[in-house]
Amino acid sequence: MAKKERIGILGGSFDPVHRGHIAAALSVLDAAYVDRLLMVPCGNPGHKSCIAPAEDRWKMLVAACSKDKRLVPSRLELDRSGTTYAADTLKAVRKEYPDADLFCIIGSDTQMTLYHWVNIEEVFRLCSFLVLPREKDVKASCREEIDRLKAMGGRVRLLPFSPVAVSSSGIRSAFSSGMVSEDLNPAVQEYCHCKGLYGCPGRLDKIDFWMDNLFSALKPKRFAHSLSVARTSARLAAMYGENPLKAEQAGLLHDCAKCLPLKDMQRIAKENHLTDDPGVLSSDALLHSLAGACLAEQLYGMTDPEVLEAIRFHNTGYPGMSRLAMCVCLADFMEPLRDPFPLLDEVRALSESSLEKALLRSLEGTVDHVLSRGWYLYPRTVDTISWLRTLPVVRD
């Protein structure tokens, strides 16, 4: 007999989603209490109001969950009209997963008021509860309340996990004070700053249009990567005397064509006379940057030639490239959401002291990777490496 799938449900305002939310979810998954976990942002809960609009909270959650396929963002409550209650959400999950065992993940603070939930008897029939401690030392009152809930028919288990000391309200307070919170995924951090959420000053024109289009056009992991590249590009630009806003714009749009089918990239290339190199035209890894610069101009309204140049050559470089373009090219290689691979730590360390040396090392690594896979090696990348090696700052 096949083992039943165990579905976890972690609900919340996620306003914004932070590392505590993700750490809690992953701890439950890694300990094998559930097989996958639905992350359910609240729509219109009866007990609290949200600061950021629902669609912004949704996009941030999707970006934050994109590195682990076991985390499944769900719109069950966002797409429901009226006040949302746990019993209704659980019935919807049961309908979608009729043969699964359901586990609702809550904090020990929520557990203390669980008996106040609407239709709590029905909730107890629909799911079990996994309780995460919110304090290092679990109080006797918490354990007593669990016993009380069990006597009411609840299936409640206190998990032996250490709490993560972070709160969304603390992050919002930091933003309103002009501080940067390290408790956010880099993509979520960038999203908040781009959109001007929680008191952050908005920095980019047309940002609502850009975000909506990028979110629709890119896969979740690519969307998160683009946000992280934007943030890293701006940081590098500030370090090396370039324009952080231009670097941020280029970083945000650099992969805007990445998830297009190759035939659509080829159509854009043909219609706009971008290249006739058959090696480029047959490779989405090479062609997406050229198509992306075209889309950035025609769809996203970007007219700055420096920004368009940085997008156009972010994956190959070119001899004589601007330092702004270097920032974006390097950020694409080393942004903090990248999965570990050879040279990553070395390039990140180099980037703190020399933009050119770090870029050179990253392109050398790219060439080695391309050759090891037997892929087409774009001559311009080789030319860029040769040019970088002639620079005095690299030779010293």
KAMO-V208037 format. One record per helix or strand of 3 or more residues. SS is the DSSP state (a for helix, b for strand). FROM is the first residue (numbers start at 1). LEN is the number of residues. Records with the same first field share a line. If there is no record, write none. Layout:
SS=FROM-LEN ; FROM-LEN
//
This chain:
b=6-7 ; 36-6 ; 71-4 ; 101-7 ; 128-5 ; 156-4
a=19-12 ; 54-12 ; 86-11 ; 108-4 ; 114-3 ; 120-7 ; 140-12 ; 168-9 ; 186-10 ; 197-3 ; 207-11 ; 220-20 ; 244-10 ; 262-10 ; 278-4 ; 284-15 ; 305-8 ; 323-12 ; 344-8 ; 355-19 ; 379-12 ; 392-4
//
